[in-house]
Amino acid sequence: MLKSVFENDSVNIQKPIQAFFVLILHHKFILMIGLLFTLAALSFGTCPTGELTIPGDVTQIEANAYKDCSEITTITFHDDVTSIGNSAFEGCTKLKTINLPPKLITIGDSAFAGCTSLECSLNIPINLTTIGNFAFNGTSITSLTLGENVETIGDYAFSQCSKLTTLNLNDKLNSLGNHSFYYCAIE
């Protein structure tokens, strides 16, 4: 259990410990001596519900940060997010909408895999170059438009997206992984 500096509340951290840092959030300081863990610490050991807003000073969403947080319905990214880590939002089964940030460069493996309620048109930002393996596997996206700089789509990246009917690729795409669009409804 951790104690906040200004409050006597206990905070139960259930997410993996990964590194050392001081988290400053909403004008409350939480000092974590000897502990380092991912952005999941923002949820203070429990998963957020409803809309999740990624703060402006965050540029990377770490691996597994919100994995299996099934009550998240919407994610609002600050414009400065450049990387979404492996399995960052995997298994967020009630997630319905995302708008990817314009400076995003990389989407990691399984970043949104299993987000079965994610039924939207997905527009990949212009700066993004890599979409990882299984990144959107098993989602319900209906259309996909790649930004002009996407060069790599990983294995099974959009497989089992059974509602995906429209696909707009770009000229720079030079690596299309195995079964990237397996079991999709692309016409």
Salt bridges, closest charged atoms under 4 A:
GLU7 OE2 - LYS28 NZ 3.27
GLU71 OE2 - LYS94 NZ 3.11
ASP80 OD2 - HIS78 ND1 3.71
ASP80 OD1 - LYS103 NZ 2.81
GLU90 OE1 - LYS67 NZ 3.87
GLU119 OE1 - LYS163 NZ 3.18
